[in-house]
Amino acid sequence: MPYALFDRDKQIDRAFPTEKQAWEHALISGLVLDVPVADEAGGQVLPAGYHMKQIPGDEVFEPAPAWKLPKEVS
């Protein structure tokens, strides 16, 4: 099943076959500023409400074209 970046319950980036690919695209496209590392203790790298999750293949869709990165992050 593919992975996508979400802002609360809204998908804000397209889906990718692996979680790694989804994080890489979010980072390259400027949707996130850093990718979390499992063994690294530190602050939150994503704005509140953002999360990566696995989605069923039949729910893959493009995000709303009007979506913008929050000003406190950009």
Distance bins in CASP14 RR format, pairs under 12 A and 6 or more apart:
PFRMAT RR
TARGET T0000
AUTHOR 0000-0000-0000
RMODE 2
METHOD distances of the structure
MODEL  1
1 15 0 0 0 0 1 0 0 0 0 0 0
1 16 0 0 0 0 0 1 0 0 0 0 0
1 17 0 0 0 0 1 0 0 0 0 0 0
1 18 0 0 0 0 0 1 0 0 0 0 0
1 19 0 0 0 0 0 1 0 0 0 0 0
1 22 0 0 0 0 0 1 0 0 0 0 0
1 53 0 0 0 0 1 0 0 0 0 0 0
1 54 1 0 1 0 0 0 0 0 0 0 0
1 55 1 0 0 1 0 0 0 0 0 0 0
1 56 1 0 1 0 0 0 0 0 0 0 0
1 57 1 0 1 0 0 0 0 0 0 0 0
1 58 0 0 0 0 1 0 0 0 0 0 0
1 59 0 0 0 0 1 0 0 0 0 0 0
1 60 0 0 0 0 1 0 0 0 0 0 0
2 11 0 0 0 0 0 1 0 0 0 0 0
2 13 0 0 0 0 0 1 0 0 0 0 0
2 14 0 0 0 0 1 0 0 0 0 0 0
2 15 1 1 0 0 0 0 0 0 0 0 0
2 16 1 0 1 0 0 0 0 0 0 0 0
2 17 1 0 1 0 0 0 0 0 0 0 0
2 18 0 0 0 0 1 0 0 0 0 0 0
2 19 0 0 0 0 1 0 0 0 0 0 0
2 20 0 0 0 0 0 1 0 0 0 0 0
2 21 0 0 0 0 1 0 0 0 0 0 0
2 22 1 0 0 1 0 0 0 0 0 0 0
2 25 0 0 0 0 0 1 0 0 0 0 0
2 52 0 0 0 0 0 1 0 0 0 0 0
2 53 0 0 0 0 0 1 0 0 0 0 0
2 54 1 0 0 1 0 0 0 0 0 0 0
2 55 1 0 1 0 0 0 0 0 0 0 0
2 56 0 0 0 0 1 0 0 0 0 0 0
2 57 1 0 1 0 0 0 0 0 0 0 0
2 58 0 0 0 0 0 1 0 0 0 0 0
2 59 0 0 0 0 1 0 0 0 0 0 0
2 60 1 0 1 0 0 0 0 0 0 0 0
2 61 0 0 0 0 0 1 0 0 0 0 0
3 11 0 0 0 0 0 1 0 0 0 0 0
3 13 0 0 0 0 1 0 0 0 0 0 0
3 14 0 0 0 0 0 1 0 0 0 0 0
3 15 1 0 0 1 0 0 0 0 0 0 0
3 16 1 0 1 0 0 0 0 0 0 0 0
3 17 1 0 0 1 0 0 0 0 0 0 0
3 18 1 0 0 1 0 0 0 0 0 0 0
3 19 1 0 1 0 0 0 0 0 0 0 0
3 20 0 0 0 0 1 0 0 0 0 0 0
3 21 1 0 0 1 0 0 0 0 0 0 0
3 22 1 0 1 0 0 0 0 0 0 0 0
3 23 0 0 0 0 1 0 0 0 0 0 0
3 24 0 0 0 0 0 1 0 0 0 0 0
3 25 0 0 0 0 1 0 0 0 0 0 0
3 26 0 0 0 0 1 0 0 0 0 0 0
3 51 0 0 0 0 0 1 0 0 0 0 0
3 52 1 0 1 0 0 0 0 0 0 0 0
3 53 1 0 0 1 0 0 0 0 0 0 0
3 54 1 0 1 0 0 0 0 0 0 0 0
3 55 1 0 0 1 0 0 0 0 0 0 0
3 56 0 0 0 0 0 1 0 0 0 0 0
3 57 0 0 0 0 0 1 0 0 0 0 0
3 59 0 0 0 0 0 1 0 0 0 0 0
3 60 0 0 0 0 0 1 0 0 0 0 0
4 10 0 0 0 0 0 1 0 0 0 0 0
4 11 1 0 1 0 0 0 0 0 0 0 0
4 12 1 0 0 1 0 0 0 0 0 0 0
4 13 1 0 1 0 0 0 0 0 0 0 0
4 14 1 0 0 1 0 0 0 0 0 0 0
4 15 1 0 1 0 0 0 0 0 0 0 0
4 16 1 0 0 1 0 0 0 0 0 0 0
4 17 0 0 0 0 0 1 0 0 0 0 0
4 18 0 0 0 0 0 1 0 0 0 0 0
4 19 0 0 0 0 1 0 0 0 0 0 0
4 21 0 0 0 0 0 1 0 0 0 0 0
4 22 1 0 0 1 0 0 0 0 0 0 0
4 23 0 0 0 0 0 1 0 0 0 0 0
4 25 0 0 0 0 1 0 0 0 0 0 0
4 26 0 0 0 0 1 0 0 0 0 0 0
4 31 0 0 0 0 0 1 0 0 0 0 0
4 50 0 0 0 0 0 1 0 0 0 0 0
4 51 0 0 0 0 1 0 0 0 0 0 0
4 52 1 0 0 1 0 0 0 0 0 0 0
4 53 1 0 0 1 0 0 0 0 0 0 0
4 54 0 0 0 0 1 0 0 0 0 0 0
4 55 1 0 1 0 0 0 0 0 0 0 0
4 56 0 0 0 0 0 1 0 0 0 0 0
4 57 0 0 0 0 0 1 0 0 0 0 0
4 59 0 0 0 0 1 0 0 0 0 0 0
4 60 1 0 0 1 0 0 0 0 0 0 0
4 61 0 0 0 0 1 0 0 0 0 0 0
4 62 0 0 0 0 0 1 0 0 0 0 0
4 63 0 0 0 0 1 0 0 0 0 0 0
5 11 1 0 0 1 0 0 0 0 0 0 0
5 12 1 0 1 0 0 0 0 0 0 0 0
5 13 1 0 1 0 0 0 0 0 0 0 0
5 14 0 0 0 0 1 0 0 0 0 0 0
5 15 0 0 0 0 1 0 0 0 0 0 0
5 16 0 0 0 0 1 0 0 0 0 0 0
5 19 0 0 0 0 0 1 0 0 0 0 0
5 21 0 0 0 0 0 1 0 0 0 0 0
5 22 1 0 0 1 0 0 0 0 0 0 0
5 23 0 0 0 0 1 0 0 0 0 0 0
5 24 0 0 0 0 0 1 0 0 0 0 0
5 25 0 0 0 0 1 0 0 0 0 0 0
5 26 1 0 1 0 0 0 0 0 0 0 0
5 27 0 0 0 0 0 1 0 0 0 0 0
5 29 0 0 0 0 1 0 0 0 0 0 0
5 30 0 0 0 0 0 1 0 0 0 0 0
5 31 1 0 1 0 0 0 0 0 0 0 0
5 32 1 0 0 1 0 0 0 0 0 0 0
5 35 0 0 0 0 0 1 0 0 0 0 0
5 46 0 0 0 0 1 0 0 0 0 0 0
5 47 0 0 0 0 0 1 0 0 0 0 0
5 49 0 0 0 0 0 1 0 0 0 0 0
5 50 1 0 0 1 0 0 0 0 0 0 0
5 51 1 0 0 1 0 0 0 0 0 0 0
5 52 1 0 1 0 0 0 0 0 0 0 0
5 53 0 0 0 0 1 0 0 0 0 0 0
5 54 0 0 0 0 0 1 0 0 0 0 0
5 55 0 0 0 0 0 1 0 0 0 0 0
5 63 0 0 0 0 1 0 0 0 0 0 0
5 67 0 0 0 0 0 1 0 0 0 0 0
5 69 0 0 0 0 0 1 0 0 0 0 0
6 12 1 0 0 1 0 0 0 0 0 0 0
6 13 0 0 0 0 1 0 0 0 0 0 0
6 14 0 0 0 0 0 1 0 0 0 0 0
6 15 0 0 0 0 0 1 0 0 0 0 0
6 22 0 0 0 0 0 1 0 0 0 0 0
6 26 0 0 0 0 0 1 0 0 0 0 0
6 31 0 0 0 0 0 1 0 0 0 0 0
6 32 0 0 0 0 0 1 0 0 0 0 0
6 46 0 0 0 0 0 1 0 0 0 0 0
6 47 0 0 0 0 0 1 0 0 0 0 0
6 49 1 0 0 1 0 0 0 0 0 0 0
6 50 1 0 0 1 0 0 0 0 0 0 0
6 51 1 0 1 0 0 0 0 0 0 0 0
6 52 1 0 0 1 0 0 0 0 0 0 0
6 53 1 0 1 0 0 0 0 0 0 0 0
6 54 0 0 0 0 0 1 0 0 0 0 0
6 55 0 0 0 0 1 0 0 0 0 0 0
6 59 0 0 0 0 0 1 0 0 0 0 0
6 61 0 0 0 0 0 1 0 0 0 0 0
6 63 0 0 0 0 1 0 0 0 0 0 0
6 67 0 0 0 0 0 1 0 0 0 0 0
7 13 0 0 0 0 1 0 0 0 0 0 0
7 26 0 0 0 0 0 1 0 0 0 0 0
7 31 0 0 0 0 1 0 0 0 0 0 0
7 32 0 0 0 0 0 1 0 0 0 0 0
7 46 0 0 0 0 1 0 0 0 0 0 0
7 47 1 0 0 1 0 0 0 0 0 0 0
7 48 0 0 0 0 1 0 0 0 0 0 0
7 49 1 0 0 1 0 0 0 0 0 0 0
7 50 1 0 1 0 0 0 0 0 0 0 0
7 51 0 0 0 0 1 0 0 0 0 0 0
7 52 0 0 0 0 0 1 0 0 0 0 0
7 53 0 0 0 0 0 1 0 0 0 0 0
7 63 0 0 0 0 1 0 0 0 0 0 0
7 64 0 0 0 0 0 1 0 0 0 0 0
7 67 1 0 0 1 0 0 0 0 0 0 0
7 68 0 0 0 0 0 1 0 0 0 0 0
7 69 0 0 0 0 1 0 0 0 0 0 0
7 70 0 0 0 0 1 0 0 0 0 0 0
7 73 0 0 0 0 0 1 0 0 0 0 0
8 46 0 0 0 0 0 1 0 0 0 0 0
8 47 0 0 0 0 0 1 0 0 0 0 0
8 48 0 0 0 0 1 0 0 0 0 0 0
8 49 1 0 1 0 0 0 0 0 0 0 0
8 50 0 0 0 0 1 0 0 0 0 0 0
8 51 0 0 0 0 1 0 0 0 0 0 0
8 53 0 0 0 0 0 1 0 0 0 0 0
8 70 0 0 0 0 0 1 0 0 0 0 0
9 49 0 0 0 0 1 0 0 0 0 0 0
9 50 0 0 0 0 0 1 0 0 0 0 0
9 51 0 0 0 0 0 1 0 0 0 0 0
9 53 0 0 0 0 0 1 0 0 0 0 0
9 55 0 0 0 0 0 1 0 0 0 0 0
9 59 0 0 0 0 0 1 0 0 0 0 0
10 49 0 0 0 0 0 1 0 0 0 0 0
10 50 0 0 0 0 0 1 0 0 0 0 0
10 51 0 0 0 0 0 1 0 0 0 0 0
10 53 0 0 0 0 0 1 0 0 0 0 0
10 61 0 0 0 0 0 1 0 0 0 0 0
10 62 0 0 0 0 0 1 0 0 0 0 0
10 63 1 0 0 1 0 0 0 0 0 0 0
10 64 1 0 0 1 0 0 0 0 0 0 0
10 66 0 0 0 0 0 1 0 0 0 0 0
10 67 1 0 0 1 0 0 0 0 0 0 0
11 22 0 0 0 0 0 1 0 0 0 0 0
11 26 0 0 0 0 0 1 0 0 0 0 0
11 31 0 0 0 0 0 1 0 0 0 0 0
11 50 0 0 0 0 0 1 0 0 0 0 0
11 51 0 0 0 0 0 1 0 0 0 0 0
11 52 0 0 0 0 0 1 0 0 0 0 0
11 53 0 0 0 0 1 0 0 0 0 0 0
11 54 0 0 0 0 0 1 0 0 0 0 0
11 55 1 0 0 1 0 0 0 0 0 0 0
11 59 0 0 0 0 1 0 0 0 0 0 0
11 60 0 0 0 0 1 0 0 0 0 0 0
11 61 1 0 0 1 0 0 0 0 0 0 0
11 62 0 0 0 0 1 0 0 0 0 0 0
11 63 1 0 1 0 0 0 0 0 0 0 0
11 64 0 0 0 0 1 0 0 0 0 0 0
11 67 0 0 0 0 1 0 0 0 0 0 0
12 22 0 0 0 0 0 1 0 0 0 0 0
12 25 0 0 0 0 0 1 0 0 0 0 0
12 26 0 0 0 0 1 0 0 0 0 0 0
12 29 0 0 0 0 0 1 0 0 0 0 0
12 30 0 0 0 0 0 1 0 0 0 0 0
12 31 1 0 0 1 0 0 0 0 0 0 0
12 32 0 0 0 0 0 1 0 0 0 0 0
12 46 0 0 0 0 0 1 0 0 0 0 0
12 47 0 0 0 0 0 1 0 0 0 0 0
12 49 0 0 0 0 0 1 0 0 0 0 0
12 50 1 0 0 1 0 0 0 0 0 0 0
12 51 0 0 0 0 0 1 0 0 0 0 0
12 52 0 0 0 0 0 1 0 0 0 0 0
12 53 0 0 0 0 0 1 0 0 0 0 0
12 61 0 0 0 0 0 1 0 0 0 0 0
12 62 0 0 0 0 0 1 0 0 0 0 0
12 63 1 0 1 0 0 0 0 0 0 0 0
12 64 1 0 0 1 0 0 0 0 0 0 0
12 65 0 0 0 0 0 1 0 0 0 0 0
12 66 0 0 0 0 0 1 0 0 0 0 0
12 67 1 0 1 0 0 0 0 0 0 0 0
12 68 0 0 0 0 1 0 0 0 0 0 0
12 69 0 0 0 0 1 0 0 0 0 0 0
12 70 0 0 0 0 0 1 0 0 0 0 0
12 73 0 0 0 0 0 1 0 0 0 0 0
13 21 0 0 0 0 0 1 0 0 0 0 0
13 22 1 0 0 1 0 0 0 0 0 0 0
13 23 0 0 0 0 1 0 0 0 0 0 0
13 24 0 0 0 0 0 1 0 0 0 0 0
13 25 1 0 0 1 0 0 0 0 0 0 0
13 26 1 0 1 0 0 0 0 0 0 0 0
13 27 0 0 0 0 0 1 0 0 0 0 0
13 28 0 0 0 0 0 1 0 0 0 0 0
13 29 1 0 0 1 0 0 0 0 0 0 0
13 30 0 0 0 0 1 0 0 0 0 0 0
13 31 1 0 1 0 0 0 0 0 0 0 0
13 32 0 0 0 0 1 0 0 0 0 0 0
13 50 0 0 0 0 0 1 0 0 0 0 0
13 51 0 0 0 0 0 1 0 0 0 0 0
13 52 0 0 0 0 1 0 0 0 0 0 0
13 53 0 0 0 0 0 1 0 0 0 0 0
13 55 0 0 0 0 0 1 0 0 0 0 0
13 60 0 0 0 0 0 1 0 0 0 0 0
13 61 0 0 0 0 0 1 0 0 0 0 0
13 62 0 0 0 0 1 0 0 0 0 0 0
13 63 1 0 1 0 0 0 0 0 0 0 0
13 64 0 0 0 0 0 1 0 0 0 0 0
13 67 0 0 0 0 1 0 0 0 0 0 0
13 69 0 0 0 0 0 1 0 0 0 0 0
14 21 0 0 0 0 0 1 0 0 0 0 0
14 22 0 0 0 0 1 0 0 0 0 0 0
14 25 1 0 0 1 0 0 0 0 0 0 0
14 26 0 0 0 0 1 0 0 0 0 0 0
14 29 0 0 0 0 1 0 0 0 0 0 0
14 31 0 0 0 0 0 1 0 0 0 0 0
14 55 0 0 0 0 0 1 0 0 0 0 0
14 60 1 0 0 1 0 0 0 0 0 0 0
14 61 0 0 0 0 1 0 0 0 0 0 0
14 62 1 0 1 0 0 0 0 0 0 0 0
14 63 1 0 0 1 0 0 0 0 0 0 0
14 64 0 0 0 0 0 1 0 0 0 0 0
14 65 0 0 0 0 0 1 0 0 0 0 0
14 67 0 0 0 0 0 1 0 0 0 0 0
15 21 0 0 0 0 1 0 0 0 0 0 0
15 22 1 0 0 1 0 0 0 0 0 0 0
15 25 0 0 0 0 1 0 0 0 0 0 0
15 26 0 0 0 0 0 1 0 0 0 0 0
15 52 0 0 0 0 0 1 0 0 0 0 0
15 53 0 0 0 0 0 1 0 0 0 0 0
15 54 0 0 0 0 1 0 0 0 0 0 0
15 55 1 0 0 1 0 0 0 0 0 0 0
15 56 0 0 0 0 1 0 0 0 0 0 0
15 57 1 0 0 1 0 0 0 0 0 0 0
15 58 0 0 0 0 0 1 0 0 0 0 0
15 59 0 0 0 0 1 0 0 0 0 0 0
15 60 1 0 1 0 0 0 0 0 0 0 0
15 61 1 0 0 1 0 0 0 0 0 0 0
15 62 0 0 0 0 1 0 0 0 0 0 0
15 63 0 0 0 0 1 0 0 0 0 0 0
16 22 1 0 1 0 0 0 0 0 0 0 0
16 23 0 0 0 0 1 0 0 0 0 0 0
16 24 0 0 0 0 1 0 0 0 0 0 0
16 25 1 0 0 1 0 0 0 0 0 0 0
16 26 0 0 0 0 1 0 0 0 0 0 0
16 28 0 0 0 0 0 1 0 0 0 0 0
16 29 0 0 0 0 0 1 0 0 0 0 0
16 52 0 0 0 0 1 0 0 0 0 0 0
16 54 0 0 0 0 0 1 0 0 0 0 0
16 55 0 0 0 0 0 1 0 0 0 0 0
16 57 0 0 0 0 0 1 0 0 0 0 0
16 60 0 0 0 0 1 0 0 0 0 0 0
17 24 0 0 0 0 0 1 0 0 0 0 0
17 25 0 0 0 0 0 1 0 0 0 0 0
17 54 0 0 0 0 0 1 0 0 0 0 0
17 55 0 0 0 0 0 1 0 0 0 0 0
17 57 0 0 0 0 0 1 0 0 0 0 0
17 60 0 0 0 0 0 1 0 0 0 0 0
18 24 0 0 0 0 1 0 0 0 0 0 0
18 25 0 0 0 0 0 1 0 0 0 0 0
18 52 0 0 0 0 0 1 0 0 0 0 0
18 54 0 0 0 0 1 0 0 0 0 0 0
19 25 0 0 0 0 0 1 0 0 0 0 0
19 26 0 0 0 0 0 1 0 0 0 0 0
19 35 0 0 0 0 0 1 0 0 0 0 0
19 36 0 0 0 0 0 1 0 0 0 0 0
19 38 0 0 0 0 0 1 0 0 0 0 0
19 51 0 0 0 0 0 1 0 0 0 0 0
19 52 1 0 0 1 0 0 0 0 0 0 0
19 53 0 0 0 0 1 0 0 0 0 0 0
19 54 1 0 0 1 0 0 0 0 0 0 0
19 55 0 0 0 0 0 1 0 0 0 0 0
20 26 0 0 0 0 0 1 0 0 0 0 0
20 27 0 0 0 0 0 1 0 0 0 0 0
20 35 0 0 0 0 1 0 0 0 0 0 0
20 52 0 0 0 0 0 1 0 0 0 0 0
21 27 0 0 0 0 0 1 0 0 0 0 0
21 28 0 0 0 0 0 1 0 0 0 0 0
21 35 0 0 0 0 0 1 0 0 0 0 0
21 52 0 0 0 0 0 1 0 0 0 0 0
22 28 0 0 0 0 0 1 0 0 0 0 0
22 29 0 0 0 0 0 1 0 0 0 0 0
22 31 0 0 0 0 1 0 0 0 0 0 0
22 32 0 0 0 0 0 1 0 0 0 0 0
22 35 0 0 0 0 0 1 0 0 0 0 0
22 51 0 0 0 0 0 1 0 0 0 0 0
22 52 1 0 1 0 0 0 0 0 0 0 0
22 53 0 0 0 0 1 0 0 0 0 0 0
22 54 0 0 0 0 1 0 0 0 0 0 0
22 55 0 0 0 0 1 0 0 0 0 0 0
22 60 0 0 0 0 0 1 0 0 0 0 0
23 29 0 0 0 0 0 1 0 0 0 0 0
23 30 0 0 0 0 0 1 0 0 0 0 0
23 31 0 0 0 0 1 0 0 0 0 0 0
23 32 1 0 0 1 0 0 0 0 0 0 0
23 34 0 0 0 0 1 0 0 0 0 0 0
23 35 1 0 1 0 0 0 0 0 0 0 0
23 36 0 0 0 0 1 0 0 0 0 0 0
23 37 0 0 0 0 0 1 0 0 0 0 0
23 38 0 0 0 0 0 1 0 0 0 0 0
23 45 0 0 0 0 0 1 0 0 0 0 0
23 46 0 0 0 0 0 1 0 0 0 0 0
23 50 0 0 0 0 0 1 0 0 0 0 0
23 51 0 0 0 0 0 1 0 0 0 0 0
23 52 1 0 0 1 0 0 0 0 0 0 0
24 30 0 0 0 0 0 1 0 0 0 0 0
24 31 0 0 0 0 0 1 0 0 0 0 0
24 32 0 0 0 0 0 1 0 0 0 0 0
24 35 1 0 0 1 0 0 0 0 0 0 0
24 52 0 0 0 0 0 1 0 0 0 0 0
25 31 1 0 0 1 0 0 0 0 0 0 0
25 32 0 0 0 0 1 0 0 0 0 0 0
25 35 0 0 0 0 0 1 0 0 0 0 0
25 52 0 0 0 0 0 1 0 0 0 0 0
25 63 0 0 0 0 0 1 0 0 0 0 0
26 32 1 0 1 0 0 0 0 0 0 0 0
26 33 0 0 0 0 1 0 0 0 0 0 0
26 34 0 0 0 0 0 1 0 0 0 0 0
26 35 1 0 0 1 0 0 0 0 0 0 0
26 36 0 0 0 0 0 1 0 0 0 0 0
26 45 0 0 0 0 0 1 0 0 0 0 0
26 46 0 0 0 0 1 0 0 0 0 0 0
26 47 0 0 0 0 0 1 0 0 0 0 0
26 50 0 0 0 0 1 0 0 0 0 0 0
26 51 0 0 0 0 0 1 0 0 0 0 0
26 52 1 0 0 1 0 0 0 0 0 0 0
26 63 0 0 0 0 0 1 0 0 0 0 0
26 69 0 0 0 0 0 1 0 0 0 0 0
26 73 0 0 0 0 0 1 0 0 0 0 0
27 33 1 0 0 1 0 0 0 0 0 0 0
27 34 1 0 0 1 0 0 0 0 0 0 0
27 35 1 0 1 0 0 0 0 0 0 0 0
27 36 0 0 0 0 0 1 0 0 0 0 0
27 45 0 0 0 0 0 1 0 0 0 0 0
27 46 0 0 0 0 0 1 0 0 0 0 0
27 52 0 0 0 0 0 1 0 0 0 0 0
28 35 0 0 0 0 0 1 0 0 0 0 0
29 63 0 0 0 0 0 1 0 0 0 0 0
29 67 0 0 0 0 0 1 0 0 0 0 0
29 69 0 0 0 0 1 0 0 0 0 0 0
30 46 0 0 0 0 0 1 0 0 0 0 0
30 68 0 0 0 0 0 1 0 0 0 0 0
30 69 1 0 0 1 0 0 0 0 0 0 0
30 70 0 0 0 0 0 1 0 0 0 0 0
30 73 0 0 0 0 1 0 0 0 0 0 0
30 74 0 0 0 0 1 0 0 0 0 0 0
31 45 0 0 0 0 0 1 0 0 0 0 0
31 46 0 0 0 0 1 0 0 0 0 0 0
31 47 0 0 0 0 1 0 0 0 0 0 0
31 50 0 0 0 0 1 0 0 0 0 0 0
31 52 0 0 0 0 0 1 0 0 0 0 0
31 63 0 0 0 0 1 0 0 0 0 0 0
31 67 0 0 0 0 1 0 0 0 0 0 0
31 68 0 0 0 0 0 1 0 0 0 0 0
31 69 1 0 0 1 0 0 0 0 0 0 0
31 70 0 0 0 0 0 1 0 0 0 0 0
31 73 0 0 0 0 1 0 0 0 0 0 0
31 74 0 0 0 0 0 1 0 0 0 0 0
32 44 0 0 0 0 0 1 0 0 0 0 0
32 45 1 0 0 1 0 0 0 0 0 0 0
32 46 1 0 1 0 0 0 0 0 0 0 0
32 47 0 0 0 0 1 0 0 0 0 0 0
32 49 0 0 0 0 0 1 0 0 0 0 0
32 50 1 0 0 1 0 0 0 0 0 0 0
32 51 0 0 0 0 0 1 0 0 0 0 0
32 52 0 0 0 0 1 0 0 0 0 0 0
32 69 0 0 0 0 1 0 0 0 0 0 0
32 70 0 0 0 0 0 1 0 0 0 0 0
32 73 0 0 0 0 1 0 0 0 0 0 0
32 74 0 0 0 0 0 1 0 0 0 0 0
33 43 0 0 0 0 0 1 0 0 0 0 0
33 44 0 0 0 0 0 1 0 0 0 0 0
33 45 1 0 0 1 0 0 0 0 0 0 0
33 46 0 0 0 0 1 0 0 0 0 0 0
33 47 0 0 0 0 1 0 0 0 0 0 0
33 50 0 0 0 0 0 1 0 0 0 0 0
33 69 0 0 0 0 1 0 0 0 0 0 0
33 70 0 0 0 0 0 1 0 0 0 0 0
33 72 0 0 0 0 0 1 0 0 0 0 0
33 73 1 0 0 1 0 0 0 0 0 0 0
33 74 0 0 0 0 1 0 0 0 0 0 0
34 40 0 0 0 0 1 0 0 0 0 0 0
34 42 0 0 0 0 0 1 0 0 0 0 0
34 43 0 0 0 0 1 0 0 0 0 0 0
34 44 0 0 0 0 1 0 0 0 0 0 0
34 45 1 0 1 0 0 0 0 0 0 0 0
34 46 0 0 0 0 1 0 0 0 0 0 0
34 47 0 0 0 0 0 1 0 0 0 0 0
34 50 0 0 0 0 0 1 0 0 0 0 0
34 73 0 0 0 0 0 1 0 0 0 0 0
35 45 1 0 0 1 0 0 0 0 0 0 0
35 46 0 0 0 0 1 0 0 0 0 0 0
35 50 0 0 0 0 0 1 0 0 0 0 0
35 52 0 0 0 0 1 0 0 0 0 0 0
36 42 0 0 0 0 1 0 0 0 0 0 0
36 43 0 0 0 0 1 0 0 0 0 0 0
36 44 0 0 0 0 1 0 0 0 0 0 0
36 45 1 0 1 0 0 0 0 0 0 0 0
36 46 1 0 0 1 0 0 0 0 0 0 0
36 50 0 0 0 0 0 1 0 0 0 0 0
36 51 0 0 0 0 0 1 0 0 0 0 0
36 52 0 0 0 0 1 0 0 0 0 0 0
37 43 0 0 0 0 0 1 0 0 0 0 0
37 45 0 0 0 0 1 0 0 0 0 0 0
44 50 0 0 0 0 1 0 0 0 0 0 0
44 51 0 0 0 0 0 1 0 0 0 0 0
44 73 0 0 0 0 0 1 0 0 0 0 0
45 51 0 0 0 0 0 1 0 0 0 0 0
45 52 0 0 0 0 0 1 0 0 0 0 0
45 73 0 0 0 0 0 1 0 0 0 0 0
46 52 0 0 0 0 1 0 0 0 0 0 0
46 69 0 0 0 0 0 1 0 0 0 0 0
46 70 0 0 0 0 0 1 0 0 0 0 0
46 72 0 0 0 0 0 1 0 0 0 0 0
46 73 0 0 0 0 1 0 0 0 0 0 0
47 69 0 0 0 0 1 0 0 0 0 0 0
47 70 1 0 1 0 0 0 0 0 0 0 0
47 71 0 0 0 0 0 1 0 0 0 0 0
47 72 1 0 0 1 0 0 0 0 0 0 0
47 73 1 0 1 0 0 0 0 0 0 0 0
47 74 0 0 0 0 0 1 0 0 0 0 0
48 70 0 0 0 0 1 0 0 0 0 0 0
48 72 0 0 0 0 1 0 0 0 0 0 0
48 73 0 0 0 0 0 1 0 0 0 0 0
49 70 0 0 0 0 0 1 0 0 0 0 0
49 73 0 0 0 0 0 1 0 0 0 0 0
50 69 0 0 0 0 0 1 0 0 0 0 0
50 70 0 0 0 0 1 0 0 0 0 0 0
50 73 0 0 0 0 1 0 0 0 0 0 0
53 59 0 0 0 0 0 1 0 0 0 0 0
54 60 0 0 0 0 0 1 0 0 0 0 0
55 61 0 0 0 0 1 0 0 0 0 0 0
63 69 0 0 0 0 0 1 0 0 0 0 0
68 74 0 0 0 0 1 0 0 0 0 0 0
END
